[in-house]
Amino acid sequence: MEKLWQKFKDEDFVILAVDLRERKKEVSSFMKENGYTFPVLLDSRGEVANTYRITSIPTTYLLDPEGRVVGKALGARNWASQDAFKLIEHFLSKPT
């Protein structure tokens, strides 16, 4: 996800990781140790997980600029792959 973030962060693109029920200190330490720079939302009470019906971790949602879900992926993905880059480029090239 970091490579995806670095490639597209200066475009109309945002990654927002959501951490489920962990303390801020643990999450901050994990992000720093792994060199991750994308933003993280702390879902300490599981409200986001309930709203989006998260049943497995990780779960990825792709949202358009209006906040509509345009894609969903369950499980780990290689977000640094050319296929992932092409997918994001496709969404970024669509008129809003």
Backbone hydrogen bonds in HBPLUS format (Angstrom, degrees):
<---DONOR---> <-ACCEPTOR-->    atom                        ^
c    i                          cat <-CA-CA->   ^        H-A-AA   ^      H-
h    n   atom  resd res      DA  || num        DHA   H-A  angle D-A-AA Bond
n    s   type  num  typ     dist DA aas  dist angle  dist       angle   num
A0005-TRP N   A0001-MET O   2.86 MM   4  6.06 161.4  1.89 152.2 157.5     1
A0006-GLN N   A0002-GLU O   2.83 MM   4  6.06 162.1  1.86 152.1 156.8     2
A0007-LYS N   A0003-LYS O   3.00 MM   4  6.13 152.3  2.08 143.4 150.5     3
A0008-PHE N   A0004-LEU O   3.12 MM   4  6.28 153.4  2.19 150.5 156.5     4
A0009-LYS N   A0005-TRP O   2.82 MM   4  5.26 131.4  2.05 154.3 158.2     5
A0011-GLU N   A0008-PHE O   2.92 MM   3  5.40 164.7  1.95 123.3 126.8     6
A0013-PHE N   A0011-GLU O   2.77 MM   2  5.36 135.5  1.96 106.6  92.7     7
A0017-ALA N   A0039-PRO O   3.04 MM  22  6.35 160.1  2.08 158.2 151.9     8
A0041-LEU N   A0017-ALA O   2.73 MM  24  6.11 163.6  1.75 160.0 163.4     9
A0019-ASP N   A0041-LEU O   2.84 MM  22  6.15 164.2  1.86 168.8 174.3    10
A0043-ASP N   A0019-ASP O   2.79 MM  24  5.70 163.9  1.81 163.6 168.6    11
A0021-ARG N   A0043-ASP O   3.10 MM  22  5.77 167.9  2.11 120.0 123.4    12
A0026-GLU N   A0023-ARG O   3.10 MM   3  5.43 118.4  2.50 105.3 119.0    13
A0027-VAL N   A0023-ARG O   3.10 MM   4  6.43 163.5  2.13 157.0 161.8    14
A0028-SER N   A0024-LYS O   2.83 MM   4  5.95 168.3  1.85 157.2 160.7    15
A0029-SER N   A0025-LYS O   3.02 MM   4  6.08 159.0  2.06 143.6 149.5    16
A0030-PHE N   A0026-GLU O   2.98 MM   4  6.18 160.5  2.02 147.0 152.3    17
A0031-MET N   A0027-VAL O   2.91 MM   4  6.13 165.7  1.93 156.8 160.2    18
A0032-LYS N   A0028-SER O   2.99 MM   4  6.12 163.4  2.02 148.5 153.3    19
A0033-GLU N   A0029-SER O   2.88 MM   4  6.01 170.5  1.89 155.3 158.3    20
A0034-ASN N   A0030-PHE O   3.13 MM   4  6.21 147.4  2.24 144.5 152.1    21
A0036-TYR N   A0031-MET O   2.94 MM   5  4.99 150.8  2.03 150.4 151.2    22
A0035-GLY N   A0032-LYS O   3.12 MM   3  5.06 155.3  2.19 102.2 109.8    23
A0046-GLY N   A0043-ASP O   3.20 MM   3  5.30 157.3  2.25 105.4 112.3    24
A0050-ASN N   A0046-GLY O   2.98 MM   4  6.17 153.3  2.05 145.7 152.7    25
A0051-THR N   A0047-GLU O   2.92 MM   4  6.13 162.0  1.96 148.6 153.7    26
A0052-TYR N   A0048-VAL O   2.95 MM   4  6.12 165.3  1.97 158.3 160.7    27
A0054-ILE N   A0049-ALA O   2.92 MM   5  4.97 163.7  1.94 143.0 148.3    28
A0053-ARG N   A0050-ASN O   3.25 MM   3  4.89 157.3  2.30  96.0 102.5    29
A0075-GLY N   A0058-PRO O   2.77 MM  17  5.07 148.7  1.87 177.1 168.6    30
A0060-THR N   A0073-ALA O   2.80 MM  13  5.00 167.4  1.81 153.4 157.6    31
A0073-ALA N   A0060-THR O   2.80 MM  13  5.00 154.1  1.86 143.8 150.1    32
A0062-LEU N   A0071-GLY O   2.86 MM   9  4.82 165.2  1.88 133.7 133.8    33
A0070-VAL N   A0062-LEU O   2.72 MM   8  5.54 171.4  1.72 157.8 161.0    34
A0064-ASP N   A0068-ARG O   2.88 MM   4  5.42 153.8  1.95 147.7 154.8    35
A0067-GLY N   A0064-ASP O   2.85 MM   3  5.28 164.8  1.87 122.0 126.0    36
A0081-SER N   A0078-ASN O   3.25 MM   3  5.70 161.7  2.28 116.5 117.9    37
A0085-PHE N   A0081-SER O   3.05 MM   4  6.40 161.3  2.09 149.5 154.7    38
A0086-LYS N   A0082-GLN O   2.86 MM   4  6.05 158.4  1.90 148.6 154.6    39
A0087-LEU N   A0083-ASP O   2.95 MM   4  6.15 152.1  2.02 143.8 151.3    40
A0088-ILE N   A0084-ALA O   3.07 MM   4  6.37 165.6  2.09 155.0 157.1    41
A0089-GLU N   A0085-PHE O   2.87 MM   4  6.07 161.6  1.91 150.7 156.8    42
A0090-HIS N   A0086-LYS O   2.84 MM   4  6.01 149.8  1.93 144.2 152.2    43
A0091-PHE N   A0087-LEU O   3.12 MM   4  6.51 159.4  2.17 150.1 154.1    44
A0092-LEU N   A0088-ILE O   2.87 MM   4  6.10 158.3  1.91 154.6 161.3    45
A0093-SER N   A0089-GLU O   2.97 MM   4  6.05 135.7  2.17 141.6 152.1    46
A0094-LYS N   A0091-PHE O   3.35 MM   3  5.42 151.5  2.44  99.5 107.4    47
